Amino acid sequence: MHLLKLFSFDKSESRALEIKDVLMRYFQGRLDAESDRLWDEGVLDEAQLEALRHKDLHAKA
């Protein structure tokens, strides 16, 4: 809700791109941290990463 209110006051394209960049860096950091945790715990390994490279993750199950 806070972000929606923010956009109602400042509708500039540059501000939207700045917020997009901040959010992308935040979620990339969270993804990196979770990936590191899974790797350290042995849940994720090189073979699984290679299998993911060839899997269509957008296909409906």
C-alpha positions in Angstrom: 0.0 0.0 0.0 2.8 2.3 0.8 4.4 2.0 -2.7 1.0 2.7 -4.3 0.7 5.8 -2.3 4.2 6.8 -3.2 3.4 6.5 -6.9 0.4 8.6 -6.6 2.6 11.5 -5.5 5.6 11.1 -7.8 4.6 9.7 -11.2 8.0 10.3 -12.9 9.6 7.5 -15.0 13.0 8.0 -13.4 11.5 7.5 -9.9 9.7 4.3 -11.0 13.0 3.0 -12.5 14.9 3.8 -9.3 12.3 2.0 -7.2 12.4 -1.0 -9.6 16.2 -1.1 -9.3 16.0 -1.0 -5.5 13.4 -3.8 -5.4 15.3 -6.0 -7.8 18.5 -5.7 -5.8 16.7 -6.5 -2.6 15.0 -9.6 -3.9 18.2 -10.7 -5.7 20.0 -10.5 -2.4 17.4 -12.6 -0.8 17.6 -15.1 -3.6 21.4 -15.3 -3.3 21.2 -15.8 0.4 18.6 -18.6 0.1 20.6 -20.3 -2.7 23.8 -20.1 -0.6 21.9 -21.7 2.4 20.5 -24.5 0.2 24.0 -25.1 -1.2 25.6 -25.2 2.2 23.0 -27.6 3.5 23.5 -29.9 0.5 20.0 -29.5 -0.8 21.3 -27.8 -3.9 24.3 -29.0 -6.0 25.9 -28.7 -9.4 23.8 -31.6 -10.9 20.6 -30.0 -9.8 21.6 -26.6 -11.2 22.5 -28.2 -14.5 19.1 -30.0 -14.6 17.4 -26.6 -14.0 19.2 -25.1 -17.0 17.3 -27.5 -19.2 13.9 -27.4 -17.6 11.1 -25.1 -18.8 10.1 -23.5 -15.5 7.2 -21.6 -17.2 5.5 -24.8 -18.4 2.3 -25.6 -16.7 2.5 -28.7 -14.6 
